[in-house]
Amino acid sequence: MKTVARFYHAGCPVCVSAEQNVAESLDPNRFDLEIIHIGEDRSRVGEAESLGISSVPALVIGNDVYHINFGASIADLK
């Protein structure tokens, strides 16, 4: 069974670069990767906050949140 990995971003250059790196780095045999572009779908902001995401880009695997660099704060995306 594959683990779900969710990558949240806002579309900024930092986020797009991180998305490419994450997509290339995660083993597709182990992970189902979902890309969530909060800049285009603001309805997912609350979901991101509830997971503990304070800025994007961020990768969530299971219950673990990994903040990658700093592109935008969640507060700025509301």
C-alpha positions in Angstrom: 0.0 0.0 0.0 1.3 3.4 -1.0 1.7 6.3 1.4 -0.1 9.5 0.4 2.2 12.6 0.2 0.6 16.0 -0.3 2.5 19.0 -1.5 1.0 22.4 -0.8 2.2 25.5 -2.6 1.1 28.9 -3.9 2.6 29.0 -7.3 5.5 31.3 -6.6 8.9 30.5 -8.2 10.2 28.9 -4.9 7.1 26.7 -4.7 7.3 25.6 -8.4 11.0 24.7 -8.0 10.3 22.7 -4.8 7.3 21.0 -6.5 9.6 19.8 -9.3 12.2 18.5 -6.9 9.6 16.7 -4.7 8.0 15.1 -7.7 11.3 13.9 -9.0 12.5 12.7 -5.6 9.6 10.7 -4.2 9.6 7.1 -5.3 6.3 6.6 -7.2 6.2 2.9 -6.1 6.0 4.1 -2.4 4.1 7.4 -2.6 1.0 8.7 -4.2 1.7 12.4 -4.6 -1.1 15.0 -4.6 -0.1 18.5 -5.6 -2.3 21.2 -4.0 -1.9 24.7 -5.5 -3.5 26.9 -2.8 -3.0 29.9 -5.0 -5.6 28.5 -7.3 -7.8 26.6 -4.8 -8.1 28.7 -1.7 -10.7 26.4 -0.3 -7.8 24.1 0.8 -6.2 26.8 3.1 -8.2 25.6 6.1 -7.1 22.0 5.4 -3.5 23.1 5.3 -3.8 25.0 8.5 -5.4 22.1 10.3 -2.4 19.9 9.3 0.0 22.4 10.9 1.2 24.1 7.7 2.3 27.7 8.5 3.9 28.5 5.1 4.3 27.0 1.7 5.8 25.2 0.0 5.2 22.3 2.4 5.1 18.6 2.1 2.9 16.4 4.3 3.6 12.7 4.6 1.2 11.0 7.0 1.0 13.3 10.0 4.4 14.9 9.4 4.7 18.4 7.9 8.0 19.4 6.2 8.3 23.1 5.5 10.5 23.7 2.5 12.2 27.1 2.2 9.7 30.0 2.4 7.4 31.1 -0.4 4.3 32.5 1.3 2.7 32.3 4.7 -0.7 30.7 5.0 -2.0 33.9 6.5 -1.1 35.7 3.3 -3.1 33.2 1.3 -6.4 33.7 3.0 
